[in-house]
Amino acid sequence: MATKIYQCIEAIGNKIIENKDFLTELDREIGDADHGVNMARGYTEALKVIPQDNEDIGAVLKKTGMTLISKVGGASGPLYGTAFMKAAKEAAGKTALTLADAKVMMEAIISGIKMRGKAEQGEKTMLDAIIPAYEALCAGIDAGKDAGAVLDDMCEAAEKGVAYTKTIRATKGRASYLGDRSIGHQDPGATSSLYTLQAIRDFLAGN
């Protein structure tokens, strides 16, 4: 019987795999045309190697991160791998997570991505979806909302963040070479970050 954390990673992987062609198409417009393909391959490999029966959330996230770093090419592997590894450190030994845990994990993810990608919000990267989601998480905790409502708010904020990436110029990665021509295109990394959040929300709603 697969544990909840394995099933949650599986749900994220399935969402990315289902949308791999769209993610690759987005990346064709402003990048290397491989984001969806690479991410789908990374999750396919991760689901083969992460333990299905381990309830330690940190251990499963760590193994996922290590696999994404080794199997996903381009910038996405190191960035997503770092995100999972940073989250894993905060979730080590835990078999369930609270919203307070999620907040600490998101803070670690954001600082890890900023450090690894040398990026800030507003530069047309995955941070433009992740930071608004984190802000919605904090606001939801302060308002005393339950996990389902908070995740809805996080997905809505990330969706707005993805839309925002269409309006700005890329200053990081391959897309930055396009200069102003990158305006009008949504960022693939922000989009896959949104899909990750949506998959977590939908998984938890069904469980």
C-alpha positions in Angstrom: 0.0 0.0 0.0 1.6 3.3 -1.1 1.8 6.0 1.6 0.1 9.3 1.3 3.3 11.2 0.5 4.2 8.7 -2.3 0.6 9.1 -3.7 1.0 12.9 -3.5 4.3 12.9 -5.5 2.6 10.5 -8.0 -0.3 13.0 -8.4 2.3 15.8 -9.0 4.1 13.6 -11.5 0.9 12.7 -13.3 -0.1 16.4 -13.6 3.3 17.3 -15.1 3.3 14.3 -17.5 -0.3 15.1 -18.6 0.8 18.7 -19.4 4.3 18.0 -20.7 3.4 19.0 -24.3 2.0 22.3 -23.3 5.0 23.0 -21.0 7.4 22.2 -23.8 5.4 24.4 -26.2 5.7 27.3 -23.7 9.4 26.6 -23.5 9.7 26.5 -27.3 8.7 30.1 -27.4 11.2 31.5 -24.9 13.6 28.7 -24.0 15.1 25.3 -25.1 11.8 23.6 -25.9 12.5 20.9 -23.3 10.9 21.9 -20.0 7.8 19.6 -20.2 9.8 16.6 -21.6 12.5 17.0 -19.0 10.2 17.4 -16.1 8.0 14.4 -17.2 11.1 12.2 -17.5 12.3 13.4 -14.0 9.0 12.4 -12.4 8.8 9.1 -14.2 12.2 8.2 -12.9 11.4 9.5 -9.4 8.3 7.4 -9.1 10.4 4.3 -9.9 12.9 4.9 -7.1 11.2 6.7 -4.2 10.0 4.2 -1.6 6.2 3.6 -1.8 6.0 2.4 1.8 8.0 5.1 3.6 5.8 7.4 5.6 8.7 9.8 6.4 7.8 12.8 4.3 11.3 14.3 4.5 12.9 11.1 3.3 10.5 10.8 0.3 10.9 14.5 -0.7 14.7 14.1 -0.4 14.8 11.1 -2.7 12.5 13.0 -5.2 14.8 16.0 -5.2 17.9 13.9 -5.7 16.3 12.1 -8.6 15.1 15.4 -10.3 18.6 16.8 -10.0 20.2 13.8 -11.6 17.5 13.1 -14.3 16.2 16.5 -15.4 18.3 18.5 -17.8 18.6 22.3 -18.1 17.9 24.7 -15.2 14.7 22.9 -14.1 16.4 19.9 -12.5 18.7 21.8 -10.2 15.9 24.3 -9.3 13.1 21.7 -8.6 15.6 19.4 -7.0 16.8 22.1 -4.7 13.1 23.0 -3.9 12.4 19.3 -2.9 15.7 19.0 -0.9 15.1 22.2 1.0 11.5 21.1 1.8 12.8 17.7 2.8 15.1 19.1 5.4 12.2 20.9 7.1 9.9 17.8 6.9 12.5 15.2 8.1 10.9 12.6 10.3 7.4 13.9 9.9 4.5 11.7 8.8 1.9 14.5 8.6 2.2 18.3 7.9 0.4 21.3 9.4 0.0 24.7 7.6 2.8 26.0 9.9 5.0 23.2 8.6 4.1 24.2 5.0 5.0 27.8 5.7 8.5 26.8 7.0 8.9 24.5 4.0 7.9 27.2 1.5 10.3 29.7 3.1 13.1 27.1 2.6 12.1 26.4 -1.0 12.0 30.1 -1.9 15.4 30.8 -0.3 16.9 27.7 -2.0 15.5 28.7 -5.5 16.8 32.3 -5.0 20.2 31.0 -4.1 20.4 28.4 -6.8 18.8 30.4 -9.6 20.2 33.8 -8.5 16.7 35.1 -9.2 14.2 37.4 -7.5 10.5 37.9 -7.9 9.6 39.8 -11.0 12.2 38.3 -13.3 9.9 35.9 -15.1 10.8 32.7 -13.3 9.1 30.0 -11.1 9.4 32.5 -8.2 6.6 34.6 -9.8 4.2 31.8 -9.0 5.8 30.4 -5.8 6.2 33.7 -3.8 2.5 34.8 -4.3 1.4 31.3 -3.2 3.6 31.6 -0.1 2.1 35.0 0.6 -1.4 33.5 0.3 -0.4 30.7 2.6 0.7 33.3 5.3 -2.5 35.3 4.8 -4.6 32.2 5.1 -2.9 31.1 8.3 -3.4 34.6 9.8 -7.0 34.5 8.8 -7.5 31.0 10.5 -8.5 29.3 7.3 -8.4 25.5 6.9 -5.9 23.7 4.7 -8.4 23.3 1.8 -9.2 27.0 1.7 -5.6 28.0 2.0 -4.5 25.7 -0.9 -7.3 27.2 -3.0 -5.9 30.7 -2.2 -2.4 29.5 -3.0 -3.4 28.1 -6.4 -5.3 31.3 -7.2 -2.3 33.5 -6.3 0.1 31.3 -8.3 -2.3 31.4 -11.3 -2.2 35.2 -11.1 1.6 35.0 -10.9 1.7 32.9 -14.0 -0.4 35.5 -15.8 1.9 38.2 -14.6 4.9 36.5 -16.2 3.3 37.2 -19.6 3.6 40.9 -19.0 7.2 41.1 -18.0 10.6 40.8 -19.6 12.8 37.8 -18.8 16.1 38.7 -17.2 17.2 35.1 -16.2 18.0 32.0 -18.2 17.7 31.4 -21.9 14.6 33.6 -22.1 16.6 36.6 -21.2 18.4 36.5 -24.6 15.1 37.5 -26.2 14.9 40.8 -24.3 11.6 42.5 -24.9 10.5 39.7 -27.2 10.0 37.6 -24.1 7.0 39.8 -23.2 3.7 38.2 -24.0 4.9 34.6 -23.2 4.2 32.9 -19.9 7.0 31.4 -18.0 7.2 27.5 -18.2 8.7 27.2 -14.8 6.0 29.3 -13.2 3.5 27.2 -15.0 4.9 23.9 -13.8 5.0 25.4 -10.2 1.3 26.2 -10.5 0.6 22.6 -11.7 2.5 21.3 -8.7 0.4 23.3 -6.3 -2.8 22.3 -8.1 -1.9 18.7 -7.9 -1.2 18.9 -4.2 -4.5 20.8 -3.7 -6.5 18.2 -5.7 -4.8 15.3 -4.0 -5.6 16.6 -0.5 -9.1 17.4 -1.5 -9.6 13.8 -2.5 -7.9 12.4 0.6 
